[in-house]
Amino acid sequence: MSRIDAIKRHLVEEYELGTAPAELADDYDLLRNGVIDSLALLTLVSWLENEYALDIDAADVVPDNFRTAASIDAFVAAAVTTAKVG
């Protein structure tokens, strides 16, 4: 399973989106549609840290990094690369 598929699966299961992960558009705006609020964002960050062995800095917890499944995937990809280099 690809990373974006795993992220979509988590989003659908955790936030009860009422759709199949494969049907969740990569660019579905989770913030604008009220899926992710401040508490949900903290839960998502915690899951990402555990799932991908990351230490996400508070400065990186900005809306654009968590707006869509695609932006979350891109953020994780960059964070994983940085973690491997650092």
C-alpha positions in Angstrom: 0.0 0.0 0.0 1.4 3.4 -0.9 1.9 6.1 1.7 -1.0 8.3 0.3 -3.3 5.3 0.4 -2.4 4.6 4.0 -3.0 8.3 4.8 -6.4 8.2 3.1 -7.3 5.0 4.9 -6.5 6.6 8.2 -8.4 9.7 7.4 -11.5 7.8 6.4 -11.4 5.5 9.4 -10.4 8.0 12.0 -12.7 10.9 10.9 -15.6 8.7 9.6 -15.8 10.4 6.2 -18.4 8.0 5.0 -16.5 7.1 1.8 -14.0 4.5 0.8 -10.4 5.5 0.9 -10.0 5.0 -2.8 -12.9 7.4 -3.4 -11.3 10.2 -1.3 -9.8 12.7 -3.8 -6.2 13.6 -3.2 -7.1 17.3 -3.2 -10.3 17.0 -1.0 -9.9 20.0 1.4 -10.0 18.5 4.9 -9.9 21.9 6.6 -12.5 23.7 4.5 -14.9 20.8 4.8 -14.5 20.6 8.6 -12.9 17.2 8.7 -9.7 18.5 10.5 -10.1 20.8 13.4 -7.4 21.7 16.0 -7.9 18.5 18.1 -8.1 16.3 15.0 -4.9 17.9 13.7 -3.1 17.0 16.9 -4.4 13.4 16.6 -3.3 13.3 13.0 0.2 14.6 13.8 0.6 12.0 16.6 -0.5 9.2 14.1 2.0 10.4 11.5 4.8 10.5 14.1 4.1 7.0 15.2 3.4 5.6 11.7 6.4 7.1 10.0 8.9 7.4 12.9 8.9 11.2 12.7 9.4 14.0 15.2 7.2 16.7 13.8 8.2 20.2 15.0 5.4 22.5 16.1 6.5 25.1 13.5 5.6 22.6 10.8 2.1 22.2 12.0 0.6 24.7 9.6 -2.7 24.4 7.6 -1.0 24.0 4.2 0.8 20.9 5.3 -2.4 19.2 6.4 -5.1 20.6 4.0 -5.4 17.5 1.8 -4.3 13.9 1.6 -1.8 15.0 -1.1 -0.3 17.8 1.1 0.0 15.5 4.0 1.8 12.9 1.8 4.1 15.6 0.5 4.8 16.8 4.0 5.6 13.3 5.2 7.8 12.6 2.2 9.9 15.7 3.0 10.0 14.9 6.7 11.1 11.4 6.0 13.9 12.6 3.7 15.0 15.2 6.3 15.0 12.6 9.0 17.2 10.3 6.9 19.6 13.1 6.1 19.7 14.5 9.7 
